[in-house]
Amino acid sequence: MITLNFSLWELAIFLVAIAFVVANIYLVKMFKSIAMTFDITTKLMEDNRLALRSIMENSDDITKSSAHMVETASGMVDDVEASVNMIKQDVIDPVVKAASVLKKGLGIFQKKSKKDTI
């Protein structure tokens, strides 16, 4: 038969040792989880860095294209304005003058016809 002789302080040291082993197991699991989280975070940051670089390059191209479109539209508006001014000078103003002369001429004929009828 085996007999165990130990004192209370030896039991306390044994329990502290068991608690230390269990605590180390949980700490290892926790550090492993933290390391995996850091790996995932690092990968996400690298992916986002590439995506951000692509977005910045595309936004630069979009900005350049928009500036080109604005310049082109501005030139077109200037051309339309010049065309409208030219049409006004070459077509509308002469037609208005001709209509004014025609109105005056008709006014003269109306006055003569009123005088003839009276």
C-alpha positions as CSV (number, residue, x, y, z in Angstrom):
1,M,0.0,0.0,0.0
2,I,1.1,3.5,-0.9
3,T,0.9,6.2,1.7
4,L,1.1,9.8,0.9
5,N,2.6,12.1,3.3
6,F,2.5,15.8,2.5
7,S,2.0,19.0,4.3
8,L,-0.4,21.8,3.6
9,W,2.2,24.1,2.0
10,E,3.2,21.3,-0.4
11,L,-0.4,21.0,-1.5
12,A,-0.6,24.8,-2.0
13,I,2.5,24.8,-4.1
14,F,1.1,21.9,-6.2
15,L,-2.2,23.8,-6.7
16,V,-0.3,27.0,-7.7
17,A,1.7,24.9,-10.2
18,I,-1.5,23.4,-11.8
19,A,-3.0,26.9,-11.9
20,F,0.2,28.2,-13.6
21,V,0.0,25.5,-16.3
22,V,-3.7,26.1,-17.0
23,A,-3.1,29.9,-17.1
24,N,-0.2,29.3,-19.6
25,I,-2.4,27.2,-21.8
26,Y,-5.0,30.0,-22.0
27,L,-2.3,32.6,-22.6
28,V,-0.9,30.6,-25.5
29,K,-4.4,30.3,-27.0
30,M,-5.0,34.0,-26.5
31,F,-1.6,35.0,-28.1
32,K,-2.3,32.6,-31.0
33,S,-5.7,34.3,-31.5
34,I,-4.1,37.8,-31.4
35,A,-1.4,36.7,-33.9
36,M,-4.1,35.5,-36.3
37,T,-6.0,38.7,-35.8
38,F,-2.9,40.7,-36.6
39,D,-2.3,38.6,-39.7
40,I,-5.8,39.2,-41.0
41,T,-5.6,42.9,-40.2
42,T,-2.3,43.1,-42.1
43,K,-3.7,41.4,-45.1
44,L,-6.8,43.6,-45.1
45,M,-4.6,46.7,-44.9
46,E,-2.5,45.5,-47.8
47,D,-5.6,44.8,-49.9
48,N,-7.1,48.2,-48.9
49,R,-3.8,49.9,-49.8
50,L,-4.0,48.5,-53.3
51,A,-7.6,49.4,-53.6
52,L,-6.9,53.0,-52.4
53,R,-4.1,53.3,-54.9
54,S,-6.3,52.2,-57.7
55,I,-9.1,54.6,-56.6
56,M,-6.6,57.5,-56.5
57,E,-5.3,56.7,-59.9
58,N,-8.8,56.4,-61.3
59,S,-10.0,59.7,-59.6
60,D,-7.0,61.4,-61.2
61,D,-8.1,60.2,-64.6
62,I,-11.7,61.1,-63.9
63,T,-10.6,64.6,-62.9
64,K,-8.5,65.1,-66.1
65,S,-11.4,63.8,-68.2
66,S,-13.9,66.1,-66.5
67,A,-11.5,69.1,-67.0
68,H,-11.3,68.2,-70.7
69,M,-15.0,67.9,-71.0
70,V,-15.5,71.3,-69.3
71,E,-13.0,72.9,-71.7
72,T,-14.7,71.3,-74.7
73,A,-18.1,72.4,-73.5
74,S,-16.9,75.9,-72.9
75,G,-15.5,76.1,-76.4
76,M,-18.8,74.8,-77.8
77,V,-20.8,77.4,-75.8
78,D,-18.5,80.1,-77.2
79,D,-19.1,78.8,-80.7
80,V,-22.9,78.8,-80.2
81,E,-22.8,82.3,-78.8
82,A,-20.8,83.5,-81.9
83,S,-23.2,81.7,-84.2
84,V,-26.3,83.3,-82.5
85,N,-24.7,86.7,-82.7
86,M,-23.9,86.2,-86.4
87,I,-27.5,85.0,-87.1
88,K,-28.8,88.0,-85.2
89,Q,-26.7,90.4,-87.2
90,D,-27.0,88.7,-90.6
91,V,-30.6,87.5,-90.5
92,I,-32.8,88.8,-87.7
93,D,-31.7,92.5,-87.8
94,P,-32.3,92.8,-91.6
95,V,-35.7,91.0,-91.3
96,V,-36.7,93.4,-88.5
97,K,-35.6,96.3,-90.6
98,A,-37.5,95.1,-93.6
99,A,-40.6,94.4,-91.5
100,S,-40.3,98.0,-90.1
101,V,-40.0,99.5,-93.6
102,L,-43.0,97.3,-94.8
103,K,-45.0,98.5,-91.8
104,K,-44.3,102.1,-92.6
105,G,-45.1,101.5,-96.2
106,L,-48.4,99.9,-95.3
107,G,-49.1,102.7,-92.9
108,I,-48.7,105.2,-95.7
109,F,-51.1,103.2,-98.0
110,Q,-53.6,103.0,-95.1
111,K,-53.5,106.8,-94.7
112,K,-54.0,107.3,-98.4
113,S,-56.9,104.9,-98.6
114,K,-58.6,106.6,-95.6
115,K,-58.2,110.0,-97.3
116,D,-59.6,108.7,-100.5
117,T,-62.7,107.2,-98.8
118,I,-63.4,110.4,-96.9
